[in-house]
Amino acid sequence: MSVAGVSIILLTSCDAHLDCVAAWHHQECLRQGLSSNLQLRRSRLSLHLQGDNIPKSFIAVLNGQLIGCVSLVNYTYKSSAQPMPKVASEHPVWLSNLYVEPAYRRRGVAQQLINASTHYARRQSIPELWLSASDYTDYYAKRGWQVVRHTKLGGVRVNVMHQLLT
C-alpha cells in the first residue's frame, strides 16, 4: 500500500526541517558505528541549502509532517584494504542517509525519495550513483543497484553498490 499525498521536495524549499533531518543523519551515523555529533550534521546539512550543485537533500512531507529524507553527496570513499573501484568522475556522487519514519516504511516513500534524487542527478548530468548498504542490500539490488565490493565502514560490513544513470 502506498502513501497518497506525499510530496518530495528539496530541503532547500523547506529548511524549517533542517534540525529534524540533521537528527536523523546523526542517528544513522551512530547506527553505522561512525563518529558523529548533532552540530556537525547540522553544519554539513547547511551546505545542502546552497546553489544547485551537490550536496542536496530531499525530504518527504505528508500534510506538513516530515516523514523521510535522502541526500546526494560528493566524497571519495577510501578503504585501506581496497581502493575505490574506478568511477566516471573524480568526485563520485553517493546516495546517502535514506531514512523513512517507521510508520511509513514499506509503502513506497523510500522509492519516491530515490526516484527524486536520481532524477535530480540526471538533470545535473551525473552519470552514476554510489551507495553503501549493510542491512538493505537486497532492497537496492531489486532496484537495479549492483554490488561492486564488500568492505567495512565504521567497523560494520557494507556492500558498496553502483548504478548507472544513463
C-alpha positions, 0 to 999 in steps of 0.5 A, spaced: 500 500 500 502 506 498 502 513 501 497 518 497 499 525 498 506 525 499 510 530 496 518 530 495 521 536 495 528 539 496 530 541 503 532 547 500 524 549 499 523 547 506 529 548 511 524 549 517 526 541 517 533 542 517 534 540 525 529 534 524 533 531 518 540 533 521 537 528 527 536 523 523 543 523 519 546 523 526 542 517 528 544 513 522 551 515 523 551 512 530 547 506 527 553 505 522 558 505 528 561 512 525 563 518 529 558 523 529 555 529 533 548 533 532 552 540 530 556 537 525 550 534 521 547 540 522 553 544 519 554 539 513 546 539 512 547 547 511 551 546 505 545 542 502 541 549 502 546 552 497 546 553 489 544 547 485 550 543 485 551 537 490 550 536 496 542 536 496 537 533 500 530 531 499 525 530 504 518 527 504 512 531 507 505 528 508 500 534 510 506 538 513 509 532 517 516 530 515 516 523 514 523 521 510 529 524 507 535 522 502 541 526 500 546 526 494 553 527 496 560 528 493 566 524 497 571 519 495 570 513 499 577 510 501 578 503 504 585 501 506 584 494 504 581 496 497 581 502 493 575 505 490 573 501 484 574 506 478 568 511 477 566 516 471 568 522 475 573 524 480 568 526 485 563 520 485 556 522 487 553 517 493 546 516 495 546 517 502 542 517 509 535 514 506 531 514 512 523 513 512 519 514 519 517 507 521 510 508 520 511 509 513 516 504 511 514 499 506 509 503 502 513 506 497 516 513 500 523 510 500 522 509 492 519 516 491 525 519 495 530 515 490 526 516 484 527 524 486 534 524 487 536 520 481 532 524 477 535 530 480 542 527 478 540 526 471 538 533 470 545 535 473 548 530 468 551 525 473 552 519 470 552 514 476 550 513 483 554 510 489 551 507 495 553 503 501 548 498 504 549 493 510 542 491 512 538 493 505 542 490 500 537 486 497 532 492 497 537 496 492 539 490 488 531 489 486 532 496 484 537 495 479 543 497 484 549 492 483 554 490 488 561 492 486 565 490 493 564 488 500 568 492 505 567 495 512 565 502 514 565 504 521 567 497 523 560 494 520 560 490 513 557 494 507 556 492 500 558 498 496 553 498 490 553 502 483 548 504 478 548 507 472 544 513 470 544 513 463 
